[in-house]
């Protein structure tokens, strides 16, 4: 009888649902590098050249003086002096490359809860045995009650 009471107390417990929380943090950094070409023209202005030559040194053969990008040619033609000054203008083209860096940081947080609710499952053969046992206990109770009443 004591065994039946203990089985009844232990067998009637309720199963608590299990709860599980999973937290996921995803951290990612994306770096994007872009190159952009840019044409630039730089003009460097002309140069200046000063020459001092004594009149007696000037002959029919040209006197050439160079300074930087400037060239002076001095010649004598009869009673006149010809001076030709050539200054080159410098034109340079540069191609400049701009480097742009974009950095994007992305943090994703997600939290998932999983709750498992147990479903009470009793196999069919155990249910049949339980019904047989219950009917046997009721029958035993009736038989004992009749015997005790007639004694």
Backbone as numpy.savetxt, mean C-alpha at the origin, in Angstrom:
# Nx Ny Nz CAx CAy CAz Cx Cy Cz
-31.65 -46.34 43.07 -32.47 -45.16 43.07 -31.59 -43.90 43.07
-30.51 -43.96 43.86 -29.57 -42.86 43.92 -28.91 -42.62 42.55
-28.66 -43.70 41.87 -28.05 -43.61 40.54 -28.99 -42.88 39.58
-30.28 -43.16 39.67 -31.27 -42.51 38.79 -31.34 -41.01 39.08
-31.27 -40.61 40.32 -31.32 -39.19 40.67 -30.08 -38.46 40.14
-28.91 -39.09 40.29 -27.67 -38.48 39.80 -27.68 -38.36 38.28
-28.14 -39.40 37.59 -28.21 -39.34 36.13 -29.17 -38.25 35.67
-30.24 -38.06 36.39 -31.21 -37.03 36.04 -30.61 -35.64 36.21
-29.86 -35.41 37.28 -29.26 -34.11 37.51 -28.16 -33.80 36.48
-27.35 -34.78 36.18 -26.24 -34.58 35.24 -26.77 -34.50 33.81
-27.77 -35.24 33.50 -28.29 -35.29 32.14 -29.09 -34.06 31.75
-29.49 -33.23 32.68 -30.33 -32.08 32.36 -29.54 -30.79 32.21
-28.25 -30.83 32.12 -27.50 -29.59 32.01 -27.68 -28.99 30.61
-27.61 -27.68 30.55 -27.72 -26.99 29.26 -26.32 -26.66 28.77
-26.11 -26.82 27.50 -24.81 -26.54 26.90 -24.78 -25.07 26.49
-23.74 -24.37 26.95 -23.62 -22.95 26.63 -23.04 -22.80 25.23
-23.52 -21.80 24.50 -22.96 -21.58 23.16 -21.52 -21.06 23.28
-20.68 -21.52 22.37 -19.29 -21.05 22.36 -19.20 -19.76 21.55
-18.42 -18.83 22.05 -18.27 -17.53 21.39 -16.79 -17.30 21.11
-16.49 -17.01 19.86 -15.10 -16.81 19.47 -15.02 -15.51 18.67
-14.10 -14.64 19.04 -13.92 -13.36 18.34 -12.54 -13.36 17.70
-12.52 -13.11 16.40 -11.26 -13.07 15.64 -11.09 -11.65 15.14
-9.98 -11.01 15.53 -9.70 -9.64 15.11 -8.50 -9.67 14.17
-8.67 -9.10 12.98 -7.64 -9.09 11.97 -7.29 -7.66 11.62
-5.99 -7.33 11.65 -5.52 -6.01 11.26 -4.59 -6.21 10.08
-4.91 -5.55 8.97 -4.11 -5.67 7.76 -3.51 -4.30 7.47
-2.19 -4.22 7.48 -1.48 -2.96 7.25 -0.67 -3.11 5.98
-0.93 -2.24 5.01 -0.19 -2.32 3.76 0.20 -0.93 3.30
1.38 -0.83 2.71 1.88 0.44 2.20 2.15 0.28 0.71
1.59 1.21 -0.08 1.77 1.18 -1.52 2.58 2.41 -1.90
3.69 2.19 -2.60 4.53 3.30 -3.05 4.47 3.35 -4.57
4.14 4.52 -5.08 4.03 4.71 -6.53 5.03 5.78 -6.94
5.93 5.43 -7.86 6.95 6.36 -8.34 6.61 6.72 -9.78
6.51 8.02 -10.06 6.18 8.50 -11.39 7.28 9.44 -11.86
7.72 9.25 -13.10 8.71 10.13 -13.69 8.03 10.99 -14.75
8.26 12.29 -14.70 7.65 13.20 -15.66 8.76 14.02 -16.30
8.82 13.98 -17.65 9.85 14.72 -18.36 9.38 16.15 -18.62
10.35 17.06 -18.54 10.04 18.46 -18.76 11.20 19.06 -19.57
10.88 19.65 -20.72 11.91 20.28 -21.56 12.09 21.73 -21.13
13.34 22.13 -21.00 13.66 23.49 -20.61 14.73 24.03 -21.55
14.52 25.24 -22.04 15.50 25.88 -22.92 16.13 27.03 -22.16
17.47 27.05 -22.17 18.21 28.12 -21.50 19.01 28.87 -22.56
18.82 30.17 -22.62 19.56 31.00 -23.57 20.59 31.80 -22.77
21.84 31.60 -23.13 22.92 32.34 -22.47 23.28 33.50 -23.40
23.21 34.74 -22.91 23.42 35.90 -23.79 24.86 35.96 -24.32
25.02 36.81 -25.34 26.32 36.96 -26.01 27.41 37.50 -25.10
28.62 37.44 -25.60 29.80 37.83 -24.85 30.32 39.17 -25.37
31.16 39.83 -24.62 31.75 41.10 -25.03 33.26 40.91 -25.18
33.81 41.58 -26.19 35.25 41.47 -26.43 35.80 42.86 -26.71
36.82 43.24 -25.95 37.49 44.52 -26.16 38.93 44.23 -26.59
39.33 44.91 -27.65 40.68 44.70 -28.18 41.32 46.08 -28.38
42.55 46.21 -27.95 43.30 47.44 -28.18 44.57 47.04 -28.95
44.63 47.50 -30.18 45.77 47.18 -31.05 46.35 48.51 -31.57
47.66 48.73 -31.45 48.25 49.95 -32.02 48.08 49.98 -33.54
47.87 51.16 -34.08 47.60 51.32 -35.50 48.75 50.78 -36.36
49.94 50.86 -35.85 51.10 50.43 -36.63 51.18 48.91 -36.77
50.53 48.19 -35.87 50.58 46.72 -35.94 49.51 46.13 -36.86
48.57 46.94 -37.27 47.49 46.44 -38.12 48.02 46.40 -39.55
47.97 45.23 -40.14 48.45 45.03 -41.51 47.32 44.48 -42.36
47.65 44.16 -43.61 46.63 43.59 -44.50 46.26 42.18 -44.06
47.20 41.56 -43.40 46.91 40.22 -42.87 46.03 40.39 -41.64
44.90 39.58 -41.51 43.98 39.79 -40.39 44.61 39.46 -39.03
44.26 40.31 -38.06 44.67 40.10 -36.67 43.45 39.49 -35.96
43.60 38.25 -35.43 42.47 37.52 -34.83 42.68 37.42 -33.34
41.67 37.84 -32.57 41.71 37.77 -31.10 40.46 37.01 -30.66
40.63 35.97 -29.79 39.52 35.16 -29.31 39.41 35.27 -27.80
38.17 35.41 -27.29 37.94 35.47 -25.85 36.59 34.79 -25.58
36.62 33.67 -24.92 35.37 32.94 -24.62 34.69 32.49 -25.89
33.45 32.95 -26.09 32.71 32.60 -27.31 32.80 33.70 -28.37
33.58 34.72 -28.10 33.69 35.86 -29.03 35.00 35.79 -29.80
34.90 36.19 -31.06 36.07 36.23 -31.93 36.09 37.60 -32.62
37.26 38.27 -32.58 37.41 39.57 -33.25 38.47 39.43 -34.35
38.10 39.91 -35.54 39.02 39.88 -36.68 39.24 41.33 -37.12
40.50 41.79 -37.06 40.83 43.17 -37.42 41.74 43.13 -38.64
41.32 43.88 -39.70 42.13 43.97 -40.93 42.21 45.43 -41.39
43.24 45.72 -42.20 43.42 47.07 -42.74 43.28 46.99 -44.25
42.41 47.86 -44.78 42.21 47.93 -46.23 42.41 49.39 -46.64
43.52 49.65 -47.11 43.84 51.03 -47.51 43.92 51.91 -46.28
43.12 53.01 -46.29 43.11 53.93 -45.17 42.06 53.57 -44.11
41.33 52.50 -44.30 40.27 52.13 -43.35 40.61 50.84 -42.61
39.96 50.70 -41.47 40.17 49.51 -40.63 38.83 48.77 -40.56
38.88 47.47 -40.84 37.67 46.62 -40.73 37.78 45.81 -39.44
36.73 45.89 -38.62 36.67 45.11 -37.38 35.39 44.25 -37.46
35.60 42.99 -37.35 34.46 42.06 -37.38 34.46 41.30 -36.05
33.37 41.42 -35.32 33.28 40.78 -34.01 32.13 39.75 -34.07
32.45 38.54 -33.82 31.45 37.46 -33.86 31.29 36.93 -32.43
30.08 37.03 -31.94 29.76 36.49 -30.61 28.66 35.45 -30.79
28.95 34.27 -30.38 27.97 33.20 -30.53 27.01 33.20 -29.35
25.77 33.07 -29.70 24.75 32.96 -28.66 24.61 31.47 -28.34
24.59 31.16 -27.09 24.54 29.76 -26.69 23.10 29.39 -26.33
22.63 28.41 -27.02 21.27 27.92 -26.78 21.40 26.47 -26.35
21.00 26.21 -25.14 21.08 24.83 -24.64 19.70 24.35 -24.24
19.46 23.11 -24.54 18.19 22.50 -24.15 18.50 21.43 -23.12
17.73 21.48 -22.07 17.87 20.50 -21.01 16.57 19.73 -20.90
16.72 18.48 -20.62 15.53 17.66 -20.34 15.60 17.30 -18.87
14.67 17.83 -18.13 14.64 17.63 -16.69 13.59 16.56 -16.39
13.97 15.65 -15.53 13.05 14.59 -15.14 12.64 14.83 -13.69
11.35 15.01 -13.50 10.83 15.16 -12.14 10.40 13.79 -11.63
10.80 13.51 -10.42 10.44 12.23 -9.80 9.42 12.51 -8.71
8.24 11.94 -8.88 7.19 12.13 -7.89 6.93 10.79 -7.20
6.94 10.83 -5.90 6.71 9.62 -5.10 5.42 9.81 -4.31
4.51 8.90 -4.52 3.27 8.90 -3.75 3.28 7.68 -2.85
2.97 7.89 -1.62 2.94 6.78 -0.67 1.56 6.72 -0.04
0.98 5.56 -0.12 -0.37 5.36 0.39 -0.32 4.25 1.42
-0.80 4.56 2.60 -0.81 3.57 3.68 -2.26 3.21 3.97
-2.51 1.94 3.99 -3.88 1.46 4.16 -3.91 0.50 5.35
-4.77 0.81 6.28 -4.94 -0.05 7.45 -6.39 -0.51 7.46
-6.56 -1.81 7.43 -7.90 -2.38 7.47 -8.03 -3.20 8.74
-9.08 -2.92 9.46 -9.37 -3.69 10.66 -10.70 -4.39 10.46
-10.72 -5.65 10.79 -11.98 -6.37 10.71 -12.10 -7.27 11.93
-13.28 -7.34 12.41 -13.55 -8.14 13.59 -14.74 -9.05 13.28
-14.53 -10.33 13.45 -15.58 -11.30 13.18 -15.89 -12.07 14.46
-17.16 -12.22 14.71 -17.58 -13.01 15.87 -18.25 -14.27 15.36
-17.83 -15.36 15.92 -18.41 -16.63 15.55 -19.04 -17.22 16.80
-20.34 -17.36 16.75 -21.06 -17.93 17.88 -21.62 -19.27 17.42
-21.21 -20.27 18.13 -21.66 -21.62 17.80 -22.73 -22.03 18.81
-23.93 -22.20 18.31 -25.04 -22.60 19.16 -25.25 -24.09 18.95
-25.01 -24.87 20.00 -25.15 -26.32 19.84 -26.63 -26.71 19.71
-26.87 -27.61 18.81 -28.22 -28.14 18.61 -28.27 -29.50 19.31
-29.32 -29.66 20.05 -29.44 -30.90 20.82 -29.76 -32.04 19.86
-28.87 -33.00 19.84 -29.05 -34.14 18.94 -28.98 -35.42 19.75
-30.02 -36.18 19.62 -30.07 -37.48 20.29 -30.34 -38.52 19.20
-29.48 -39.52 19.08 -29.69 -40.55 18.05 -31.02 -41.29 18.29
-31.61 -41.79 17.24 -32.93 -42.42 17.32 -32.95 -43.64 18.22
-31.87 -44.40 18.21 -31.87 -45.61 19.02 -31.81 -45.30 20.52
-31.16 -44.14 20.86 -31.14 -43.75 22.28 -32.53 -43.27 22.70
-33.24 -42.60 21.80 -34.61 -42.16 22.12 -35.52 -43.37 22.35
-35.38 -44.38 21.53 -36.21 -45.59 21.71 -35.92 -46.24 23.06
-34.62 -46.35 23.39 -34.26 -46.94 24.68 -34.77 -46.08 25.84
-34.75 -44.75 25.68 -35.25 -43.87 26.73 -36.75 -44.09 26.92
-37.51 -44.22 25.85 -38.96 -44.46 25.95 -39.23 -45.82 26.61
-38.43 -46.81 26.24 -38.60 -48.13 26.86 -38.30 -48.07 28.35
-37.21 -47.35 28.70 -36.84 -47.20 30.10 -37.90 -46.44 30.88
-38.45 -45.37 30.26 -39.50 -44.59 30.92 -40.75 -45.43 31.14
-41.13 -46.21 30.12 -42.31 -47.06 30.25 -42.08 -48.14 31.30
-40.83 -48.66 31.37 -40.51 -49.68 32.36 -40.60 -49.09 33.76
-40.11 -47.85 33.96 -40.19 -47.22 35.28 -41.65 -46.99 35.68
-42.46 -46.52 34.74 -43.88 -46.31 35.05 -44.54 -47.65 35.38
-44.22 -48.67 34.58 -44.79 -50.01 34.86 -44.34 -50.52 36.21
-43.05 -50.31 36.54 -42.52 -50.76 37.82 -43.20 -50.01 38.96
-43.44 -48.71 38.76 -44.12 -47.92 39.77 -45.55 -48.39 39.98
-46.24 -48.74 38.92 -47.61 -49.23 39.03 -47.64 -50.58 39.74
-46.71 -51.46 39.34 -46.65 -52.79 39.97 -46.35 -52.65 41.45
-45.39 -51.78 41.83 -45.07 -51.60 43.24 -46.25 -50.98 44.01
-46.95 -50.07 43.38 -48.08 -49.43 44.05 -49.20 -50.46 44.27
-49.43 -51.32 43.32 -50.47 -52.34 43.49 -50.09 -53.37 44.56
-48.82 -53.76 44.61 -48.38 -54.74 45.59 -48.46 -54.15 47.00
-48.05 -52.89 47.13 -48.08 -52.27 48.43 -49.52 -52.06 48.91
-50.40 -51.81 48.01 -51.77 -51.57 48.36 -52.47 -52.89 48.77
-52.07 -53.96 48.18 -52.70 -55.25 48.49 -52.00 -55.99 49.61
-50.94 -55.53 50.10 -50.26 -56.27 51.15 -50.90 -56.01 52.46
